[in-house]
Amino acid sequence: MGHAHFDGLTEDRRDAAQAALRHVLGAVPIDAVTRLAGGITTAAVFRIEAGGRSYVLRIEGTPSPLRNPHQYQSMRIASEAGIAPRLYHADEDNRVAVIDCVEAQPSDRFPGGPPALARTLGKLLGRLQATPLFPYFVDYPAIVARLWAHVCRTGLFAPGVLDPANERLAQIRETYSWDRADSVSCHNDLVPANILFDGKRLWLIDWESAYRNDPLVDVAIISDNFARTPELEAALLQAWLGRAPDDALLARFRSVRAFTRLYYAGVCFSASALAPRVKPDRDISAPELSEFEHAIGIGRLTPGTPETMHVLGKMFLASFATDVRTPRI
């Protein structure tokens, strides 16, 4: 097995990739390799065609200071429960996995449309949260605060600009109440790219953020991406919970959703902070969702660029501060 497929990787990453494929394929020759988009991650992701089957090879890149060490154990549990695609091989030391490839269809083809999708996602979350418990990593408010503290240290914004967000985060952390003993298995990053529809059912992929957590974290992220009206949100919560939520749970849901929104603001700003900048930003105002979508549509903003990530960060920050509708990741 030559190196040509993985020339863009460092030598140690190439060796790990080839070892993982040898473990799964043996002497079966590789017919084709395609590099896939990896989203907001340092992972290198490839589609492998071999022996009449399709696989996904995922090779983690440089670990961040917030790296979750339990992703492979969590992915294995989810795979065994039929929630994640089949896991053929996972090398935790070298952070490489070979997974069954799901031929994804657009979610707008889901039978029954958005209401049925919201209900199905709610039930799928229930299945995930009933699996054997994922390992503990960190309390969610703490990881949100650590990521946000990093944003504040980047110099991306002028002094004082982020003070209102810091104050709101402190207030929410003070009132947030959750018993760690009631934590369940959670994915913690259920954005649209990590939920695949194969034409018949849904699969959850990309488990690098998976650990035990407050169950409302996954519900909040799903709500912002797939249940964007009061009716769809009610359908999601009903299907997940098995009954209508009471006022206390709804209040907790809003607090947790504020955490998830600030988390994604932090992810976006961390990405935009990597680009050179002339001076710190003094403005956190965000465009309306329709304005943002129009800017993408006419090409004024390009998905994935630091400029667009910066605008997305401001939109998530606005959602955190005022509960306005978020963009979809």
C-alpha positions in Angstrom: 0.0 0.0 0.0 1.7 3.2 -1.2 1.7 6.7 0.3 0.3 8.5 -2.7 -3.3 8.6 -1.3 -2.1 10.4 1.8 0.7 12.7 0.7 -0.9 15.6 2.5 -0.5 14.0 5.8 2.6 14.0 8.1 4.6 10.8 8.0 3.3 9.5 11.4 -0.3 10.2 10.3 0.3 8.3 7.0 1.7 5.4 8.9 -1.3 5.3 11.2 -3.7 5.5 8.3 -2.1 2.7 6.5 -1.9 0.5 9.6 -5.6 1.0 10.2 -6.5 0.1 6.6 -4.3 -3.0 6.7 -6.1 -4.1 9.9 -9.5 -3.8 8.1 -8.7 -4.7 4.5 -5.8 -7.1 4.8 -4.6 -7.8 1.3 -7.7 -6.3 -0.4 -6.5 -3.6 -2.8 -7.8 -0.1 -2.5 -9.8 1.0 -5.6 -10.2 4.7 -4.8 -9.6 7.3 -2.1 -11.4 10.6 -1.9 -10.7 13.3 0.6 -13.9 14.5 2.3 -14.6 17.8 4.0 -14.0 17.4 7.7 -16.0 20.4 9.0 -14.7 22.6 11.8 -12.0 20.1 12.9 -8.4 19.2 12.4 -9.3 15.7 11.4 -8.5 14.3 7.9 -11.4 12.3 6.6 -11.2 10.0 3.5 -13.7 7.8 1.7 -12.1 4.4 0.9 -13.4 2.1 -1.9 -12.1 -1.4 -1.6 -13.5 -4.9 -2.3 -16.9 -3.6 -3.4 -17.4 -1.7 -0.1 -17.1 1.9 1.0 -15.4 2.9 4.2 -14.6 6.2 6.0 -11.1 6.6 7.3 -10.9 9.4 10.0 -7.4 10.5 11.2 -7.4 13.1 14.0 -5.1 16.0 13.6 -3.3 18.0 16.3 -5.2 17.7 19.5 -6.6 20.8 21.0 -6.3 21.7 24.7 -10.0 20.8 25.0 -9.6 17.4 23.4 -12.0 14.8 24.7 -10.0 11.5 25.4 -13.1 9.3 25.3 -14.3 9.7 21.8 -13.5 6.2 20.7 -15.1 4.5 23.6 -18.2 6.6 23.1 -18.3 5.9 19.4 -17.9 2.2 20.1 -20.9 2.2 22.4 -23.0 4.1 19.9 -22.0 1.8 17.1 -22.9 -1.3 19.1 -26.3 0.3 19.8 -26.9 0.9 16.1 -26.9 4.7 16.5 -23.5 5.3 14.8 -22.3 3.4 11.7 -20.4 0.2 12.1 -17.0 0.7 13.6 -14.5 -1.6 11.9 -11.4 -0.4 13.7 -10.4 2.2 16.2 -6.8 2.9 17.3 -7.1 5.2 20.3 -3.3 5.7 20.7 -2.9 7.0 17.1 -6.4 8.4 17.0 -7.5 6.7 13.8 -10.8 5.0 13.0 -12.3 3.1 10.1 -16.1 3.3 9.9 -18.8 2.1 7.5 -19.6 4.7 4.9 -23.2 6.0 4.9 -24.6 7.2 1.6 -26.2 10.3 2.8 -29.4 11.9 1.3 -30.6 15.5 1.9 -32.5 15.7 5.1 -35.3 17.6 3.3 -36.2 14.2 1.7 -37.0 12.8 5.1 -40.5 11.2 4.9 -43.1 13.3 6.7 -40.9 16.5 6.4 -39.7 18.6 9.4 -42.3 17.5 11.9 -41.5 13.8 11.4 -37.7 14.6 11.4 -38.0 16.4 14.7 -40.0 13.5 16.3 -37.5 11.0 15.0 -34.5 12.9 16.3 -36.2 13.2 19.7 -36.6 9.4 19.8 -33.1 8.9 18.6 -31.8 11.1 21.4 -33.8 8.9 23.8 -32.0 5.8 22.4 -28.6 7.4 22.7 -29.2 8.6 26.2 -30.3 5.1 27.2 -27.0 3.4 26.1 -24.3 2.4 28.6 -23.0 5.5 30.1 -20.2 7.3 28.2 -17.1 8.3 30.3 -17.0 11.6 32.2 -14.9 14.4 30.7 -15.9 17.8 32.0 -19.0 19.7 33.1 -20.4 21.4 30.1 -20.6 24.9 31.6 -16.9 24.6 32.4 -15.9 23.7 28.9 -18.0 26.5 27.5 -16.4 28.9 29.9 -12.9 27.7 29.0 -13.6 28.1 25.3 -15.0 31.5 25.8 -12.1 32.6 27.9 -9.8 31.6 25.0 -11.8 33.8 22.7 -11.5 36.7 25.1 -7.7 36.2 25.2 -7.2 36.2 21.4 -7.5 40.0 21.1 -10.1 39.5 18.4 -12.3 42.1 20.1 -11.4 45.4 21.7 -11.3 45.6 25.5 -14.7 45.8 27.0 -16.6 44.7 23.9 -17.3 41.2 25.3 -18.0 42.3 28.9 -21.9 42.0 28.5 -21.4 38.4 27.3 -19.1 37.6 30.2 -21.6 39.0 32.6 -24.5 37.0 31.1 -22.4 33.8 31.2 -21.6 34.4 34.9 -25.3 34.9 35.6 -26.3 31.7 33.8 -23.6 29.6 35.5 -24.7 30.9 38.9 -28.4 29.9 38.4 -27.7 26.7 36.4 -28.4 23.6 38.4 -27.5 20.0 37.3 -26.7 16.9 39.3 -23.8 15.2 37.6 -25.2 11.9 38.8 -28.1 12.3 36.4 -25.8 12.7 33.3 -26.4 10.5 30.3 -24.5 9.5 27.1 -24.4 12.6 24.9 -23.0 13.4 21.5 -22.6 17.1 22.3 -22.2 18.3 18.6 -25.3 17.3 16.8 -25.1 19.9 14.0 -26.5 18.9 10.6 -23.2 17.6 9.2 -23.1 15.0 12.0 -26.6 13.6 11.4 -26.9 11.5 8.2 -30.1 10.3 6.5 -29.5 7.3 4.3 -32.9 7.3 2.7 -34.4 5.0 5.4 -33.0 6.1 8.8 -30.7 8.5 10.6 -27.2 7.9 11.8 -25.0 10.0 14.1 -21.4 10.5 13.2 -18.3 12.3 14.4 -18.0 11.5 18.1 -15.0 13.6 19.1 -17.1 15.6 21.5 -19.0 12.7 23.0 -19.1 12.2 26.8 -21.6 12.0 29.5 -23.5 15.2 30.0 -26.7 17.0 30.8 -29.2 15.4 28.3 -30.5 18.9 27.4 -27.3 19.8 25.7 -28.1 17.5 22.7 -31.7 18.5 22.8 -30.7 22.2 22.6 -28.3 21.8 19.7 -30.9 19.7 17.8 -33.6 22.3 18.5 -31.5 25.1 17.0 -30.7 23.2 13.9 -33.8 21.1 13.2 -36.7 22.4 15.3 -36.6 26.1 14.5 -40.3 26.9 15.2 -42.3 26.5 18.4 -44.3 23.7 16.9 -41.2 21.7 15.9 -39.5 22.4 19.2 -42.6 21.0 21.0 -42.6 17.9 18.8 -38.9 17.3 19.5 -39.3 17.7 23.3 -42.4 15.5 23.4 -40.7 12.7 21.4 -37.5 12.9 23.4 -39.2 13.1 26.8 -42.3 10.9 26.1 -44.5 13.6 27.5 -45.0 17.4 27.3 -42.2 19.2 29.3 -43.2 21.1 32.4 -42.2 24.7 33.1 -39.2 23.8 35.2 -37.7 21.7 32.4 -38.4 24.4 29.8 -36.6 26.9 32.0 -33.6 24.6 32.3 -33.8 24.0 28.5 -33.4 27.7 27.8 -30.4 28.0 30.2 -28.7 25.0 28.5 -29.5 26.4 25.1 -27.7 29.6 26.1 -24.6 27.5 26.9 -24.7 25.7 23.6 -25.1 29.0 21.6 -22.1 30.5 23.4 -20.1 27.4 22.7 -20.7 27.7 19.0 -20.0 31.4 19.1 -16.6 30.4 20.7 -16.0 27.7 18.0 -16.6 30.3 15.2 -14.6 33.1 16.8 -11.7 30.7 17.5 -11.6 29.9 13.8 -11.8 33.5 12.7 -9.1 34.5 15.2 -6.6 32.4 13.2 -6.7 34.8 10.3 -4.5 38.0 10.3 -6.3 41.1 11.3 -5.5 44.8 11.3 -7.1 45.8 14.6 -9.5 44.4 17.2 -13.2 44.5 16.4 -15.2 47.0 18.3 -18.6 45.9 17.0 -20.5 42.7 17.9 -23.7 43.6 16.0 -24.9 40.7 13.9 -26.9 40.6 10.7 -30.4 39.2 10.5 -30.6 35.6 9.4 -32.2 36.6 6.1 -29.4 39.1 5.5 -26.8 36.5 6.2 -28.4 33.9 3.9 -28.6 36.6 1.2 -24.9 37.4 1.6 -24.1 33.7 1.2 -26.4 33.4 -1.8 -24.9 36.2 -3.8 -21.3 35.2 -2.9 -20.5 38.2 -0.7 -19.7 35.7 2.1 -18.1 32.4 1.4 -18.8 29.4 3.7 -15.8 28.4 5.8 -13.8 31.5 5.4 -12.5 33.4 8.5 -14.7 36.4 7.6 -17.8 34.2 7.4 -16.9 32.4 10.7 -16.6 35.8 12.3 -20.1 36.8 11.2 -21.5 33.4 12.4 -19.8 33.9 15.7 -21.5 37.3 16.1 -24.9 35.7 15.2 -24.5 33.0 17.8 -23.4 35.6 20.3 -26.6 37.5 19.6 -28.6 34.4 20.1 -26.9 33.8 23.4 -27.6 37.4 24.5 -31.2 37.9 23.3 -32.6 34.5 22.3 -32.9 35.5 18.6 -33.0 32.7 16.1 -29.6 31.1 15.4 -28.0 30.3 12.1 -27.6 26.6 11.3 -24.0 25.3 11.4 
